[in-house]
Amino acid sequence: RDGATIERRRGSISARPSTDEAAEARQARAWLEAARDAFAEALRARGNHVGAMEGSAVVATRLGAHADAVRSWERAVRLTRDRDAEEHLASAVAASGDRRRAVTLYEALVLAEPARASALGALATLYDAEGRADDARRTRARATFHEWVGPFTVAPSDENVGAVTALAPWFDEAPGGDAAARETAVRTALERLGAARTPDARALLAAFAWHHSHDAMEAAAWSALRSHGPDAADTLFLLFERARSMCTMRSSAESLARVHDGRLYAILARALPRDTGPFPVDAANALDLLGDARAVPLLVELIQRPAPAAAPDNPLAASGFAAARARATLA
């Protein structure tokens, strides 16, 4: 009743924490102190071991020993000149209470690496604490821009940052404010990007689709991106390759087919035989839209392929294959 509980059931292990929070905290601190001592021993044996320095700094932060963390990160930065270490140093300095030095470190970091969204966000928070509201707002907008555009190369111009400022709130968990006004702002931004016909506009539309809202706004983004016609093909290929979900892959393949980019055929031809799972790319439908007659034998082969043996523990496999044959038949 009082200790941590481990259960094993059908090959799965589950753990529930103890109900004694004080005992859990004591145990956690004991482990952190043991880690601190182990890192110190490693550094005594090899004073320039960067991994031990960084581990020591992380443990010091967890233990609230911020001055020790700052010293460890300073040593790591001197040895490596690594940007991640520089950001950790700035964070440790901020945690130690030296806000002015932290601002200086973050400003130098984002000057060297302007797209580092996490550093920009931390810097905006420090600006807020210093009462620099305008600097905080501009810096937070840049942080949102670089975090939000994901794998797409977009110039951080005032216009593009403004577009992201309008689009990104659509994905907030608790946006608040006037929902109707927010929806109007998003629709207006998507329409402008659809009409812009520039590489940046296409990348921003792709970023909106990449974030994957599963609603009418996402459909509007895909429609605006397709309205760029063949000019959108390279962006759509990038979206297909870097998709984080099968839905995005499916939509980008369908969009490429609708703009009739011939490069798509080779990808779909490879994908079709394996597109038989419960969450398909729907290569058959994309081939249908592409309209390349070379697809006919591939579709026939899939239709005539024997169904896999039913697996009692995996009923989705059989239904996925049946659905794949139905899609191929329609195509």
Buried (B, 14 or more C-beta within 10 A) or exposed (E): EEEEEEEEEEEEEEEEEBEBEEEEEEEEEEEBEEBBEBBBEBBEEEEEBBEBBBBBBBBBBBBEBBEBBBBBBBBBBEBBEEBBBBBBBBBBBBBBEBEEBBBEBBBEBBEEBEBBBBBBBBBBBBBBEEEBEEBBBBBBBBBBBBBBBBBBEBEBEEBBBEBBBBBBBBEEEEEEEEEEEBEEBBBEBBBBBBEBEBBBBBBBBBBBBBBBBEEEBBEBBBBBBBBBEEEBBBBBBBBBEBBEEBBBBBBBBBBBBBBBBEEBBEBBBEBBEEBBBBEBBBBBBBBBBBEBEEBEEBBEEBBEBEEEEEEEEEEEBBEBBEBBBEBBEEB
